[in-house]
C-alpha cells in the first residue's frame, strides 16, 4: 500500500498523535483498524528516518566546524605587525 508522505516532521507527528489517540479510544472502527495501524507504523518509521537524517546532518555540520581553522589561530599577532 502506498502511503502519503507527510509534508513535514511536525505534520507526521501530529497525524501520528491523532491516530494513537483514536486507536486508544474504544470507538475505533474495526473495519478500518488495520489501515490505521499500518498508517501509524508508516508514520513512526518516516519520523524516525527524518530524525536520523537530521542527526547525521547536524553531526556533520558540527564536525566541520570543529575541523575548520579557527579565526583566532589565523589572526595577526604582534610579531606579524610592522614596526613603526
C-alpha positions in Angstrom: 0.0 0.0 0.0 1.4 3.4 -1.0 1.4 5.8 1.9 1.1 9.6 1.6 4.3 11.2 2.8 3.8 14.0 5.4 4.9 17.4 4.2 7.0 17.9 7.4 8.1 16.1 10.5 5.7 18.2 12.6 2.8 17.2 10.3 3.8 13.5 10.6 4.0 13.7 14.4 0.6 15.4 14.6 -1.0 12.8 12.4 0.6 10.0 14.4 -0.6 11.5 17.7 -4.2 11.8 16.4 -4.0 8.2 15.2 -2.8 7.0 18.5 -5.5 8.9 20.4 -8.1 7.3 18.0 -6.6 3.8 18.4 -6.6 4.1 22.2 -10.2 5.1 22.3 -12.9 2.4 22.3 -14.6 3.9 19.3 -12.2 2.5 16.7 -14.0 1.2 13.6 -12.9 -2.4 13.4 -13.2 -2.3 9.6 -10.5 0.4 9.4 -8.3 -0.8 12.3 -5.7 -2.5 10.0 -5.5 0.6 7.8 -5.0 2.9 10.8 -2.4 0.7 12.4 -0.5 0.4 9.1 -0.6 4.2 8.7 0.7 4.7 12.3 3.5 2.2 11.7 4.5 4.1 8.5 4.5 7.4 10.3 6.7 6.0 13.1 9.2 4.8 10.5 9.1 8.0 8.5 9.6 10.2 11.6 12.5 8.0 12.8 14.2 8.2 9.5 13.8 12.0 9.4 15.3 12.2 12.9 18.2 10.0 11.9 18.9 12.1 8.7 18.7 15.3 10.7 21.0 14.0 13.4 23.6 12.9 10.8 23.4 16.3 9.1 23.8 18.2 12.3 26.7 16.0 13.4 28.4 16.6 10.0 27.9 20.3 10.3 29.3 20.4 13.9 32.2 18.2 12.9 33.1 20.5 10.0 33.0 23.4 12.5 35.5 21.6 14.8 37.8 20.9 11.8 37.6 24.4 10.3 40.6 26.6 11.2 39.8 28.9 14.0 39.8 32.7 13.2 41.8 33.2 16.4 44.5 30.9 15.0 44.8 32.9 11.8 44.6 36.4 13.4 47.7 38.5 13.1 50.0 38.6 16.2 52.3 41.3 17.5 55.1 39.5 15.7 53.3 40.0 12.4 53.0 43.8 12.9 55.3 46.2 11.1 57.4 48.3 13.4 56.7 52.0 13.2 
